[in-house]
Amino acid sequence: MRLMMTLSADMAHNADAISAYLATERVNLLGFEQLLDEGATITEHGDAPAVVERDISPLRALWIVDVPSRAAAVELAKNAPGGDGTLEVRESFTPQDFGVPPDPDPPAPSPPPVRKPDTHRYIAFIRSHAEEKMARRFILDGPFSESKELVGGYMIVQVRTLDEAVDAVRPWLRIHREGQGVDRATIEVRRLL
């Protein structure tokens, strides 16, 4: 089962400790990204123009893992090292989850895109609500409709600046808002390590 684990915490060193822990537990790690503090949020409400603010969440890292079950992922999260913070466990969907038949001869995963000169990678993710800072370890076995839920989908872009990243993902905000039939939506854009 493919799942996403996200870490929200005040101390970035938790991400390294959790990555090492996942390696010792022989978890099939499909992806890992650590987020820097450079970022912005884009919020669109109704027909008003989108508002861009230099405000970011406490999200520090995300892992895509392949584990036997959600219960196994929750147990991993409960036993993960580190201090204060929130680990959220939620499904990471594949095309087969939406009715696409499995490929009997799947192609090998493609290599990561070549890094263009003078660019940075930015992640853009749908935020469900403004989150609160947590003062203790907290495990969320998502998805939830609670205000603690953070990541509702993400994409990664490669551009030169944060402003270019915001411009590149701005159309996604409207697509998400209209596709989900919601009046208000927020996307957070963060630079990746």
C-alpha positions in Angstrom: 0.0 0.0 0.0 1.4 3.4 -1.0 1.1 6.0 1.7 2.4 9.5 2.4 3.8 10.5 5.7 4.3 14.2 6.4 6.2 15.8 9.3 5.2 19.1 10.8 7.5 20.3 13.5 9.6 23.2 14.7 12.9 21.2 14.4 14.1 20.1 11.0 16.5 17.5 12.4 13.5 15.2 13.1 13.3 14.5 9.3 16.9 13.1 9.2 16.2 10.9 12.3 12.9 9.6 10.8 14.6 8.9 7.5 17.3 6.9 9.2 14.6 5.1 11.3 12.7 4.1 8.1 15.9 2.8 6.6 16.6 0.6 9.7 13.0 -0.7 9.5 13.6 -1.7 5.9 10.7 0.4 4.7 10.4 0.6 0.9 10.9 4.3 0.5 9.6 5.6 -2.8 10.3 9.3 -2.3 11.5 11.8 0.3 11.6 15.6 0.2 12.7 18.0 2.9 11.3 21.5 2.8 13.1 24.8 3.4 11.6 27.9 5.0 11.4 29.8 1.7 7.8 29.8 0.6 4.4 31.5 0.2 0.7 30.7 0.2 -1.8 31.5 -2.5 -5.4 31.8 -1.4 -8.4 32.3 -3.7 -11.8 33.0 -2.3 -14.8 33.3 -4.6 -14.3 35.6 -7.6 -11.7 37.8 -5.8 -8.2 37.8 -7.2 -5.8 35.3 -5.5 -3.9 36.7 -2.6 -0.2 35.8 -2.2 1.4 36.0 1.3 4.8 35.1 2.5 3.4 32.7 5.1 4.3 29.0 5.5 3.1 26.1 7.6 5.3 24.1 10.0 5.6 21.3 7.4 9.2 20.0 7.3 9.3 16.8 5.2 7.3 14.2 3.4 8.0 10.6 2.6 6.2 8.3 0.1 6.4 4.7 1.5 5.2 1.3 0.3 4.0 -0.7 3.4 1.8 -3.7 3.9 -1.1 -1.7 5.4 -2.2 1.6 6.9 -1.9 0.1 10.3 1.8 -0.7 9.6 2.4 2.9 8.6 0.7 4.2 11.7 2.8 1.9 13.9 6.0 3.2 12.1 4.9 6.8 12.8 4.2 6.0 16.5 7.6 4.6 16.9 9.5 7.1 14.9 12.2 9.1 16.7 12.3 12.8 17.2 10.7 15.3 19.4 7.7 17.5 19.1 5.7 17.5 15.9 2.9 15.9 13.9 3.3 12.9 11.7 0.4 12.5 9.3 -0.3 9.2 7.5 -2.5 9.3 4.4 -3.0 7.4 1.2 -0.9 8.3 -1.9 -3.1 7.3 -4.8 -2.1 5.6 -8.0 -4.0 5.5 -11.4 -5.3 2.0 -10.4 -7.1 3.6 -7.5 -9.2 5.4 -10.1 -10.1 2.4 -12.3 -7.1 2.3 -14.6 -6.2 -1.4 -15.2 -2.8 -2.5 -13.9 -0.1 -2.6 -16.5 1.1 -6.3 -16.8 4.5 -5.0 -17.9 5.0 -1.7 -16.1 7.9 0.4 -17.3 10.8 1.1 -15.0 10.5 4.3 -13.0 11.9 7.2 -14.9 14.9 9.0 -13.5 14.3 12.4 -11.8 14.3 15.3 -14.2 17.7 16.8 -15.0 18.2 19.9 -12.9 18.3 22.9 -15.1 21.1 25.5 -14.4 20.1 28.3 -12.1 16.8 26.7 -11.0 15.4 25.4 -7.7 12.8 22.8 -7.0 9.6 23.9 -5.3 6.7 21.8 -4.0 3.2 23.1 -4.2 0.5 21.5 -2.0 -3.1 22.0 -1.3 -3.7 23.1 2.3 -7.0 22.2 3.8 -6.9 24.6 6.7 -4.5 26.9 8.5 -2.7 24.6 10.9 -1.8 25.1 14.6 1.6 24.4 15.9 1.6 21.3 18.0 3.5 21.1 21.4 3.8 17.2 21.4 4.2 14.2 19.0 0.8 13.7 17.3 0.0 10.9 14.8 -2.8 11.6 12.3 -4.1 8.6 10.5 -5.7 10.5 7.6 -7.4 11.5 5.5 -9.5 13.8 7.8 -11.7 16.8 7.5 -10.2 18.2 10.7 -8.3 21.5 10.7 -5.0 19.5 11.4 -5.1 18.0 7.9 -2.4 19.6 5.8 -1.6 18.0 2.4 -4.4 17.3 0.0 -2.3 16.9 -3.1 1.0 18.1 -4.4 3.2 18.8 -7.4 6.8 19.7 -7.9 8.0 22.5 -10.3 11.5 23.5 -11.3 11.9 27.3 -11.7 14.4 30.1 -10.9 12.5 31.9 -8.1 9.7 31.6 -5.6 7.7 34.2 -7.6 8.0 32.0 -10.7 6.9 29.0 -8.7 3.8 31.0 -7.5 3.0 32.0 -11.0 3.4 28.4 -12.3 1.0 26.9 -9.7 -1.6 29.7 -9.6 -3.8 28.0 -12.2 -3.8 24.8 -10.2 -5.6 26.7 -7.4 -8.5 27.6 -9.6 -8.7 24.1 -11.0 -8.7 22.6 -7.5 -11.3 25.1 -6.2 -13.7 24.6 -9.1 -13.1 20.8 -9.3 -13.8 20.3 -5.7 -16.7 22.8 -5.7 -15.3 24.9 -2.8 -15.4 28.6 -2.4 -12.0 29.0 -0.9 -8.7 27.1 -1.5 -5.1 27.6 -0.4 -1.9 26.3 -2.0 1.4 26.5 -0.2 4.6 26.7 -2.3 7.9 25.8 -0.6 11.4 25.4 -1.8 12.9 21.9 -1.5 16.3 21.1 -0.1 
